[in-house]
Amino acid sequence: MQMLNAEIINPFLNSMANVLVTMATLEPKAGTVALKDEDIAFGDVSGVIGMNGSNFRGSMAITFSKAVILEIAARMLGEKVRKIDSTVTDLVGEITNMVTGGAKNLLSERGYDIGMATPVVVTGERHRITHQAHGPRIIIPFSLECGLFFVEVCFEKT
């Protein structure tokens, strides 16, 4: 059975929107859900986090372009941010944690018990995202006034 259903994906979408509205007063618009067939990220910095449950494993990645993460960072920190530095990468890790934590809470209400790893942040043009599972990689583009960012979710039954 593939874990490619809205019951799994929607909590991540809802949590992502909630984190940005709450922490950065930005309202992202989710685009069309698609399958992704390569490891290359569509942005400049990604937060990746592994998850395990009693009968599945998976991971989530959030990838931001430089322009988008600098805008989010400026709003969250209350000051102009000019480059992707350690403060920004720490912030990407924290956003990844908050989104996964929010999705974990929503999924636990539906009977899913999920353990979370510590997020890893990867930077650089054309960096690779390695998921913890071998299931389908689902990617959802989000748009903001300052550009696009992407959420990838990958799960498999164990």
Salt bridges, closest charged atoms under 4 A:
ASP39 OD1 - ARG137 NH1 2.25
GLU71 OE2 - ARG75 NE 2.66
GLU152 OE2 - LYS36 NZ 2.61
GLU152 OE1 - HIS131 NE2 2.81
GLU156 OE2 - ARG57 NE 2.79
